[in-house]
Amino acid sequence: MRRAHCILLIFLFPLMLVELRCFAQDAPVYEQYVFDNALLNPAFVGIVDLIQVKAAHRQQWIGFGAENTPHTTFLMFRSRLKDRNGGIGGFIYNDRNAVNSQTGLQLNGSFQFLLRTNRKTRTILSFGFGATVFMHTYDETNFERDIYDPIVNYSSKNYFGYDANFGVLLTHGGFLSGISVNNLLQWTSPAYNQALERSPRLNMNLHVGKTFWLTNHMQLCPLLVYKTNIKNLNQIDIGVRYKLMSGKKVRTVYTKDENEVIIGLLYKQTFDVGNISPLSISPMVGFAIKGFTISYLCDISLTGIQMCNYGSHQISIGYRFYRDKFTVLGKHNVASMVYDF
């Protein structure tokens, strides 16, 4: 473990020197990670021994009208490398929020180091990197024209941007801990007045979780995520999932049974400067039937806006391809991970 701590410090030290007041466009992934942990940390890519494709959609604040509320759609892919020392993946996304919309592509890669292994437990350190290109659209064509505003020209403008992120993940058996950093590159949209708009800052996510085997077919999986932009905005997510497995055995290190039922609950609270209050509570349910997966989450707001809408809803549909039919202890395989559908 001492070796793992040294490697972790070597890679994290440069991040401490990065100027915190970065100019960057926030990627709209912070609420979708419950369906794909690679959205939270690129080091999760390749951590499990399978190939996966998935589509996910989030619709916020149902009741205000689909054209007036934020919504995000993802098409995701991930795969472990053949030599089992890392993985590749990425996603295409479209995010729309009133006059602002963003369509982008992110490519992820990870490298993994086997620090320690025995018959039942492996200690693995994973480093992940992500690069994003996107188009930001600022559309004023539907603005009211009977009120004069000198800064509105009733046009639609497109701007191309870029971003990068980095993450580290340490796993030991059923335990995991990680850190990821977003908005590493200095880019800001020309659509905004830089003298008036506050520049987005570097975002950091800290996460820790554990898998508890209740029986040979049941797991309990708590996960804690702390999000911060260092200065003003802070949030904590506390989640727990119960997994029931059944059916024919699939002999891989990732999934022991081909059918799964997952029930979970996620609680969010803000720790912003001058504002500590609950944000939402989100029940979720997921099913896996052989390789096919489907999951659903309902985000119930605990703030005053809940009186004006019917919550936010997420749904995900995907398929998992199991590449290895048998587990070989001599290979660089990773212990079972559960924060994924």
Buried (B, 14 or more C-beta within 10 A) or exposed (E): EEEBEEBBEEEEEEBEEEEEEBBBBBBBBBBBBBBBBBBBBBBBBBBBBBBBBBBBBBBBBBEBEEEEBBBBBBBBBBBBBEEBBBBBBBBBBBBBBEBBBBBBBBBBBBBBBBBEBEEEEBBBBBBBBBBBEBBBBBBBEEEEEEEEEEEEEEEEEEBEBBBBBBBBBBBBEBBBBBBBBBBBBEBBBEBBEEEEEEEBBBBBBBBBBBBEEEEEBEBBBEBBBBBBBEEEBBBBBBBBBBBBBEBEEBEBBBBBBBBBBBEBBBBBBBBEEEEEEEBBBBEBEBBBEEBEBBBBBBBEBBEEEEEEBEBBBBBBBBBBEBEBEEEEEEEBBBBBBBBBB
